[in-house]
Amino acid sequence: MATINPIQFIQQVRAEVAKVVWPTRREVLLTTVMVLIMAALTATFFALIDLLIRGGLTALLSMFG
C-alpha cells in the first residue's frame, strides 16, 4: 500500500474541490421550495391516513364495547 504525505493529500483535495460545480442561488431556492412542498404533501397524506385508520378502529371498537 502506497503512503501519501499530507501535502500531496491537501493538493489532491484542492484539485477535486476545484472540479465541483456549485449550484446557483436560484437552483438552491427552487430545490428548497420543492422539498418543502413535498414535505407538506407527505405530512398531509399521512395525517389523512392516520385519521382514516383512527376512525375505522374507533368504529370497529365501538361495535364491541
Jmol script that loads the backbone (N, CA, C; Angstrom):
load data "model"
ATOM      1  N   MET A   1       0.849  -1.166   0.000  1.00  0.00           N
ATOM      2  CA  MET A   1       0.000   0.000   0.000  1.00  0.00           C
ATOM      3  C   MET A   1       0.901   1.238   0.000  1.00  0.00           C
ATOM      4  N   ALA A   2       0.605   2.126  -0.926  1.00  0.00           N
ATOM      5  CA  ALA A   2       1.417   3.337  -1.035  1.00  0.00           C
ATOM      6  C   ALA A   2       0.966   4.354   0.003  1.00  0.00           C
ATOM      7  N   THR A   3       1.941   4.986   0.619  1.00  0.00           N
ATOM      8  CA  THR A   3       1.603   6.028   1.581  1.00  0.00           C
ATOM      9  C   THR A   3       1.661   7.371   0.879  1.00  0.00           C
ATOM     10  N   ILE A   4       0.823   8.283   1.334  1.00  0.00           N
ATOM     11  CA  ILE A   4       0.783   9.616   0.738  1.00  0.00           C
ATOM     12  C   ILE A   4       1.027  10.621   1.853  1.00  0.00           C
ATOM     13  N   ASN A   5       1.853  11.595   1.567  1.00  0.00           N
ATOM     14  CA  ASN A   5       2.135  12.575   2.625  1.00  0.00           C
ATOM     15  C   ASN A   5       1.022  13.622   2.670  1.00  0.00           C
ATOM     16  N   PRO A   6       0.916  14.327   3.778  1.00  0.00           N
ATOM     17  CA  PRO A   6      -0.174  15.283   3.958  1.00  0.00           C
ATOM     18  C   PRO A   6      -0.209  16.396   2.910  1.00  0.00           C
ATOM     19  N   ILE A   7       0.937  16.808   2.433  1.00  0.00           N
ATOM     20  CA  ILE A   7       0.991  17.874   1.420  1.00  0.00           C
ATOM     21  C   ILE A   7       0.331  17.388   0.128  1.00  0.00           C
ATOM     22  N   GLN A   8       0.677  16.182  -0.311  1.00  0.00           N
ATOM     23  CA  GLN A   8       0.063  15.626  -1.519  1.00  0.00           C
ATOM     24  C   GLN A   8      -1.435  15.463  -1.335  1.00  0.00           C
ATOM     25  N   PHE A   9      -1.830  15.015  -0.158  1.00  0.00           N
ATOM     26  CA  PHE A   9      -3.241  14.819   0.118  1.00  0.00           C
ATOM     27  C   PHE A   9      -4.002  16.135  -0.024  1.00  0.00           C
ATOM     28  N   ILE A  10      -3.482  17.202   0.577  1.00  0.00           N
ATOM     29  CA  ILE A  10      -4.149  18.514   0.502  1.00  0.00           C
ATOM     30  C   ILE A  10      -4.195  19.009  -0.938  1.00  0.00           C
ATOM     31  N   GLN A  11      -3.138  18.784  -1.702  1.00  0.00           N
ATOM     32  CA  GLN A  11      -3.125  19.192  -3.109  1.00  0.00           C
ATOM     33  C   GLN A  11      -4.200  18.436  -3.895  1.00  0.00           C
ATOM     34  N   GLN A  12      -4.333  17.150  -3.629  1.00  0.00           N
ATOM     35  CA  GLN A  12      -5.341  16.355  -4.329  1.00  0.00           C
ATOM     36  C   GLN A  12      -6.757  16.778  -3.934  1.00  0.00           C
ATOM     37  N   VAL A  13      -6.942  17.076  -2.669  1.00  0.00           N
ATOM     38  CA  VAL A  13      -8.259  17.531  -2.206  1.00  0.00           C
ATOM     39  C   VAL A  13      -8.616  18.843  -2.887  1.00  0.00           C
ATOM     40  N   ARG A  14      -7.670  19.771  -2.939  1.00  0.00           N
ATOM     41  CA  ARG A  14      -7.930  21.057  -3.604  1.00  0.00           C
ATOM     42  C   ARG A  14      -8.252  20.865  -5.083  1.00  0.00           C
ATOM     43  N   ALA A  15      -7.554  19.948  -5.741  1.00  0.00           N
ATOM     44  CA  ALA A  15      -7.817  19.684  -7.160  1.00  0.00           C
ATOM     45  C   ALA A  15      -9.227  19.132  -7.347  1.00  0.00           C
ATOM     46  N   GLU A  16      -9.659  18.247  -6.453  1.00  0.00           N
ATOM     47  CA  GLU A  16     -11.008  17.679  -6.563  1.00  0.00           C
ATOM     48  C   GLU A  16     -12.075  18.719  -6.255  1.00  0.00           C
ATOM     49  N   VAL A  17     -11.850  19.551  -5.245  1.00  0.00           N
ATOM     50  CA  VAL A  17     -12.822  20.590  -4.894  1.00  0.00           C
ATOM     51  C   VAL A  17     -12.964  21.598  -6.031  1.00  0.00           C
ATOM     52  N   ALA A  18     -11.882  21.850  -6.747  1.00  0.00           N
ATOM     53  CA  ALA A  18     -11.936  22.786  -7.877  1.00  0.00           C
ATOM     54  C   ALA A  18     -12.829  22.259  -8.998  1.00  0.00           C
ATOM     55  N   LYS A  19     -13.035  20.936  -9.070  1.00  0.00           N
ATOM     56  CA  LYS A  19     -13.876  20.337 -10.112  1.00  0.00           C
ATOM     57  C   LYS A  19     -15.366  20.404  -9.776  1.00  0.00           C
ATOM     58  N   VAL A  20     -15.691  20.735  -8.519  1.00  0.00           N
ATOM     59  CA  VAL A  20     -17.087  20.751  -8.083  1.00  0.00           C
ATOM     60  C   VAL A  20     -17.826  21.889  -8.767  1.00  0.00           C
ATOM     61  N   VAL A  21     -19.018  21.577  -9.271  1.00  0.00           N
ATOM     62  CA  VAL A  21     -19.877  22.609  -9.852  1.00  0.00           C
ATOM     63  C   VAL A  21     -20.942  22.931  -8.810  1.00  0.00           C
ATOM     64  N   TRP A  22     -20.845  24.114  -8.214  1.00  0.00           N
ATOM     65  CA  TRP A  22     -21.756  24.503  -7.152  1.00  0.00           C
ATOM     66  C   TRP A  22     -23.064  25.012  -7.750  1.00  0.00           C
ATOM     67  N   PRO A  23     -24.192  24.731  -7.105  1.00  0.00           N
ATOM     68  CA  PRO A  23     -25.476  25.207  -7.637  1.00  0.00           C
ATOM     69  C   PRO A  23     -25.608  26.721  -7.491  1.00  0.00           C
ATOM     70  N   THR A  24     -26.416  27.296  -8.370  1.00  0.00           N
ATOM     71  CA  THR A  24     -26.664  28.737  -8.289  1.00  0.00           C
ATOM     72  C   THR A  24     -27.668  29.011  -7.170  1.00  0.00           C
ATOM     73  N   ARG A  25     -27.792  30.266  -6.802  1.00  0.00           N
ATOM     74  CA  ARG A  25     -28.753  30.652  -5.763  1.00  0.00           C
ATOM     75  C   ARG A  25     -30.166  30.262  -6.185  1.00  0.00           C
ATOM     76  N   ARG A  26     -30.492  30.456  -7.453  1.00  0.00           N
ATOM     77  CA  ARG A  26     -31.834  30.127  -7.958  1.00  0.00           C
ATOM     78  C   ARG A  26     -32.097  28.623  -7.843  1.00  0.00           C
ATOM     79  N   GLU A  27     -31.112  27.806  -8.190  1.00  0.00           N
ATOM     80  CA  GLU A  27     -31.268  26.352  -8.079  1.00  0.00           C
ATOM     81  C   GLU A  27     -31.480  25.919  -6.633  1.00  0.00           C
ATOM     82  N   VAL A  28     -30.747  26.525  -5.724  1.00  0.00           N
ATOM     83  CA  VAL A  28     -30.887  26.187  -4.304  1.00  0.00           C
ATOM     84  C   VAL A  28     -32.278  26.566  -3.811  1.00  0.00           C
ATOM     85  N   LEU A  29     -32.737  27.771  -4.162  1.00  0.00           N
ATOM     86  CA  LEU A  29     -34.059  28.206  -3.733  1.00  0.00           C
ATOM     87  C   LEU A  29     -35.154  27.316  -4.330  1.00  0.00           C
ATOM     88  N   LEU A  30     -35.022  26.973  -5.597  1.00  0.00           N
ATOM     89  CA  LEU A  30     -36.026  26.139  -6.254  1.00  0.00           C
ATOM     90  C   LEU A  30     -36.097  24.759  -5.624  1.00  0.00           C
ATOM     91  N   THR A  31     -34.974  24.142  -5.395  1.00  0.00           N
ATOM     92  CA  THR A  31     -34.994  22.803  -4.793  1.00  0.00           C
ATOM     93  C   THR A  31     -35.463  22.861  -3.342  1.00  0.00           C
ATOM     94  N   THR A  32     -35.153  23.942  -2.630  1.00  0.00           N
ATOM     95  CA  THR A  32     -35.628  24.094  -1.254  1.00  0.00           C
ATOM     96  C   THR A  32     -37.150  24.187  -1.224  1.00  0.00           C
ATOM     97  N   VAL A  33     -37.714  24.992  -2.109  1.00  0.00           N
ATOM     98  CA  VAL A  33     -39.175  25.118  -2.185  1.00  0.00           C
ATOM     99  C   VAL A  33     -39.799  23.777  -2.560  1.00  0.00           C
ATOM    100  N   MET A  34     -39.210  23.065  -3.494  1.00  0.00           N
ATOM    101  CA  MET A  34     -39.746  21.767  -3.891  1.00  0.00           C
ATOM    102  C   MET A  34     -39.727  20.786  -2.713  1.00  0.00           C
ATOM    103  N   VAL A  35     -38.666  20.784  -1.941  1.00  0.00           N
ATOM    104  CA  VAL A  35     -38.573  19.889  -0.776  1.00  0.00           C
ATOM    105  C   VAL A  35     -39.634  20.260   0.252  1.00  0.00           C
ATOM    106  N   LEU A  36     -39.821  21.544   0.510  1.00  0.00           N
ATOM    107  CA  LEU A  36     -40.841  21.976   1.471  1.00  0.00           C
ATOM    108  C   LEU A  36     -42.237  21.585   1.018  1.00  0.00           C
ATOM    109  N   ILE A  37     -42.526  21.738  -0.267  1.00  0.00           N
ATOM    110  CA  ILE A  37     -43.837  21.347  -0.799  1.00  0.00           C
ATOM    111  C   ILE A  37     -44.040  19.840  -0.661  1.00  0.00           C
ATOM    112  N   MET A  38     -43.036  19.064  -1.028  1.00  0.00           N
ATOM    113  CA  MET A  38     -43.164  17.608  -0.912  1.00  0.00           C
ATOM    114  C   MET A  38     -43.312  17.173   0.543  1.00  0.00           C
ATOM    115  N   ALA A  39     -42.617  17.833   1.456  1.00  0.00           N
ATOM    116  CA  ALA A  39     -42.746  17.503   2.882  1.00  0.00           C
ATOM    117  C   ALA A  39     -44.159  17.815   3.370  1.00  0.00           C
ATOM    118  N   ALA A  40     -44.724  18.942   2.933  1.00  0.00           N
ATOM    119  CA  ALA A  40     -46.088  19.306   3.329  1.00  0.00           C
ATOM    120  C   ALA A  40     -47.097  18.315   2.760  1.00  0.00           C
ATOM    121  N   LEU A  41     -46.916  17.921   1.507  1.00  0.00           N
ATOM    122  CA  LEU A  41     -47.824  16.945   0.893  1.00  0.00           C
ATOM    123  C   LEU A  41     -47.733  15.594   1.594  1.00  0.00           C
ATOM    124  N   THR A  42     -46.543  15.178   1.917  1.00  0.00           N
ATOM    125  CA  THR A  42     -46.356  13.899   2.609  1.00  0.00           C
ATOM    126  C   THR A  42     -46.982  13.943   4.001  1.00  0.00           C
ATOM    127  N   ALA A  43     -46.786  15.045   4.721  1.00  0.00           N
ATOM    128  CA  ALA A  43     -47.378  15.189   6.050  1.00  0.00           C
ATOM    129  C   ALA A  43     -48.897  15.165   5.973  1.00  0.00           C
ATOM    130  N   THR A  44     -49.464  15.835   4.983  1.00  0.00           N
ATOM    131  CA  THR A  44     -50.915  15.837   4.794  1.00  0.00           C
ATOM    132  C   THR A  44     -51.427  14.439   4.486  1.00  0.00           C
ATOM    133  N   PHE A  45     -50.736  13.736   3.609  1.00  0.00           N
ATOM    134  CA  PHE A  45     -51.126  12.376   3.243  1.00  0.00           C
ATOM    135  C   PHE A  45     -51.168  11.476   4.473  1.00  0.00           C
ATOM    136  N   PHE A  46     -50.092  11.485   5.259  1.00  0.00           N
ATOM    137  CA  PHE A  46     -50.043  10.606   6.424  1.00  0.00           C
ATOM    138  C   PHE A  46     -51.034  11.040   7.508  1.00  0.00           C
ATOM    139  N   ALA A  47     -51.317  12.322   7.621  1.00  0.00           N
ATOM    140  CA  ALA A  47     -52.334  12.778   8.572  1.00  0.00           C
ATOM    141  C   ALA A  47     -53.705  12.247   8.162  1.00  0.00           C
ATOM    142  N   LEU A  48     -54.018  12.287   6.869  1.00  0.00           N
ATOM    143  CA  LEU A  48     -55.303  11.758   6.388  1.00  0.00           C
ATOM    144  C   LEU A  48     -55.393  10.252   6.591  1.00  0.00           C
ATOM    145  N   ILE A  49     -54.327   9.538   6.312  1.00  0.00           N
ATOM    146  CA  ILE A  49     -54.311   8.092   6.535  1.00  0.00           C
ATOM    147  C   ILE A  49     -54.511   7.797   8.017  1.00  0.00           C
ATOM    148  N   ASP A  50     -53.854   8.563   8.879  1.00  0.00           N
ATOM    149  CA  ASP A  50     -53.994   8.388  10.319  1.00  0.00           C
ATOM    150  C   ASP A  50     -55.440   8.593  10.753  1.00  0.00           C
ATOM    151  N   LEU A  51     -56.087   9.646  10.221  1.00  0.00           N
ATOM    152  CA  LEU A  51     -57.488   9.906  10.560  1.00  0.00           C
ATOM    153  C   LEU A  51     -58.394   8.765  10.097  1.00  0.00           C
ATOM    154  N   LEU A  52     -58.141   8.248   8.907  1.00  0.00           N
ATOM    155  CA  LEU A  52     -58.955   7.137   8.394  1.00  0.00           C
ATOM    156  C   LEU A  52     -58.795   5.886   9.257  1.00  0.00           C
ATOM    157  N   ILE A  53     -57.576   5.559   9.585  1.00  0.00           N
ATOM    158  CA  ILE A  53     -57.338   4.366  10.407  1.00  0.00           C
ATOM    159  C   ILE A  53     -57.935   4.561  11.796  1.00  0.00           C
ATOM    160  N   ARG A  54     -57.744   5.751  12.387  1.00  0.00           N
ATOM    161  CA  ARG A  54     -58.289   6.018  13.720  1.00  0.00           C
ATOM    162  C   ARG A  54     -59.816   5.942  13.708  1.00  0.00           C
ATOM    163  N   GLY A  55     -60.431   6.531  12.676  1.00  0.00           N
ATOM    164  CA  GLY A  55     -61.895   6.472  12.570  1.00  0.00           C
ATOM    165  C   GLY A  55     -62.391   5.048  12.398  1.00  0.00           C
ATOM    166  N   GLY A  56     -61.694   4.276  11.577  1.00  0.00           N
ATOM    167  CA  GLY A  56     -62.085   2.884  11.364  1.00  0.00           C
ATOM    168  C   GLY A  56     -61.952   2.060  12.628  1.00  0.00           C
ATOM    169  N   LEU A  57     -60.870   2.223  13.335  1.00  0.00           N
ATOM    170  CA  LEU A  57     -60.673   1.479  14.586  1.00  0.00           C
ATOM    171  C   LEU A  57     -61.672   1.906  15.655  1.00  0.00           C
ATOM    172  N   THR A  58     -61.955   3.198  15.733  1.00  0.00           N
ATOM    173  CA  THR A  58     -62.936   3.684  16.705  1.00  0.00           C
ATOM    174  C   THR A  58     -64.309   3.081  16.413  1.00  0.00           C
ATOM    175  N   ALA A  59     -64.693   3.062  15.141  1.00  0.00           N
ATOM    176  CA  ALA A  59     -65.986   2.482  14.772  1.00  0.00           C
ATOM    177  C   ALA A  59     -66.000   0.989  15.054  1.00  0.00           C
ATOM    178  N   LEU A  60     -64.931   0.311  14.747  1.00  0.00           N
ATOM    179  CA  LEU A  60     -64.849  -1.131  14.991  1.00  0.00           C
ATOM    180  C   LEU A  60     -64.901  -1.465  16.487  1.00  0.00           C
ATOM    181  N   LEU A  61     -64.178  -0.702  17.281  1.00  0.00           N
ATOM    182  CA  LEU A  61     -64.159  -0.959  18.724  1.00  0.00           C
ATOM    183  C   LEU A  61     -65.475  -0.558  19.391  1.00  0.00           C
ATOM    184  N   SER A  62     -66.162   0.451  18.843  1.00  0.00           N
ATOM    185  CA  SER A  62     -67.444   0.840  19.445  1.00  0.00           C
ATOM    186  C   SER A  62     -68.519  -0.202  19.219  1.00  0.00           C
ATOM    187  N   MET A  63     -68.356  -1.040  18.214  1.00  0.00           N
ATOM    188  CA  MET A  63     -69.312  -2.137  17.976  1.00  0.00           C
ATOM    189  C   MET A  63     -69.227  -3.191  19.077  1.00  0.00           C
ATOM    190  N   PHE A  64     -68.032  -3.364  19.604  1.00  0.00           N
ATOM    191  CA  PHE A  64     -67.815  -4.428  20.589  1.00  0.00           C
ATOM    192  C   PHE A  64     -67.736  -3.907  22.023  1.00  0.00           C
ATOM    193  N   GLY A  65     -67.880  -2.604  22.204  1.00  0.00           N
ATOM    194  CA  GLY A  65     -67.660  -2.079  23.541  1.00  0.00           C
ATOM    195  C   GLY A  65     -68.813  -1.378  24.112  1.00  0.00           C
TER     196      GLY A  65
END
end "model"
wireframe off; spacefill off
backbone 0.3
color backbone group
